[in-house]
Amino acid sequence: MADSDLANLSDQLALGAVLLYVVAMVGYALDLGFGLRRRQREQAEQPAKVLVGAAVDAGGSSAVAAAEAAEESESGAEEGGGRGKTDWGRFAVLITVLGWGAHLGTLVTRGWAAERWPWGNMYEFLTAIAFAAVTAYLVVLARYRARFLGAFVMIAAVLALGVATIWLYTPVGPLVPALRSYWIAIHVTAAIVATGAFTVGGAATILYLLRARRQEREEAREEAPGEKKGGLLALLPDAEVLDRLAYKVTVFAFPIWTFAIIAGAIWADEAWGRYWGWDPKEVWSFVTWVIYAGYLHARATAGWKGRRAAVISLVGFAALLFNFFGVNYMFEGMHSYAD
């Protein structure tokens, strides 16, 4: 018998997590926006600094003193004016952590309400994947200081929770017989963790492609002095850095996805008496594995980097999404209980 109070609390925490993620998304956007303004101001000031340098060369020590005094005055004004400004980046990270806590509470209270692992249907599975993606982002943030990913991961988390709440919501209830096994804590958890990490890797890959295209354009033409460069894309790290980050996240996620497939096969043997039955979910899980394996193999042996490798990675991510959404609603099979 489900605990209705805990179920209601879980729903409220889910709503709170969505709201906090939206606020965090706005904070990351403001952080990028003010970063763009700072960059544009610096670019606009470069010609003035060049002129000051020329005046120093022509005017001797008095010009040097005047220039230094002007720089000190400007620097002091910026420091004094910056004390009261909001650090939107840190604010966004703080709100993300609060949202992550509410999100964790959503899963825990739903599990307690149903007295089972809280990923027995599409609503719970998608909610858990969103939580895994945010968790993966926070780990990447702590390790690589990749705050620039925040806005994009928050968009994915808000969309996932929105879809789960509006279209996939299922009241708290018992598991269907096919899922009443300890393997749900092993197989499904591994799939959730891997999918969340792949989501962060996919976001980094998309940003890499956008940044690489911008860098190619900048290298292909001679920009006029004082021209504003790059827009928001210029605030991202170099394309090579984004490429390496996407690769590292995928390297982490791939073995977990491999383990999820193996664990699923063992569970299938216990439940249905066979390890592999060409069920649509099994097929597309394997297709996803093959594509990501090809991506890692191409990078490790053929030295593929950059755009060619990124395209393979995105094809793998598309297969992953199709495995989750398309297979469940376009095909019928042994995994149809997740609808």
Secondary structure, DSSP 8 states (H G I E B T S, - for coil): ---HHHHHHHHHHHHHHHHHHHHHHHHHHHHHHHHHHHHHHHHHHHHHHHHHHHHHHHHTHHHHHHHHHHHHHHHHHHHHHHTTS--HHHHHHHHHHHHHHHHHHHHHHHHHHHTS-S-SSHHHHHHHHHHHHHHHHHHHHHHH--GGGHHHHHHHHHHHHHHHHHTS---S----GGG-SGGGGTHHHHHHHHHHHHHHHHHHHHHHHHHHHHHHHHHHS---TT----GGGGGS--HHHHHHHHHHHHHHHHHHHHHHHHHHHHHHHHHHS-S----HHHHHHHHHHHHHHHHHHHHHHS---THHHHHHHHHHHHHHHIIIIIHHHH--STTGGG-
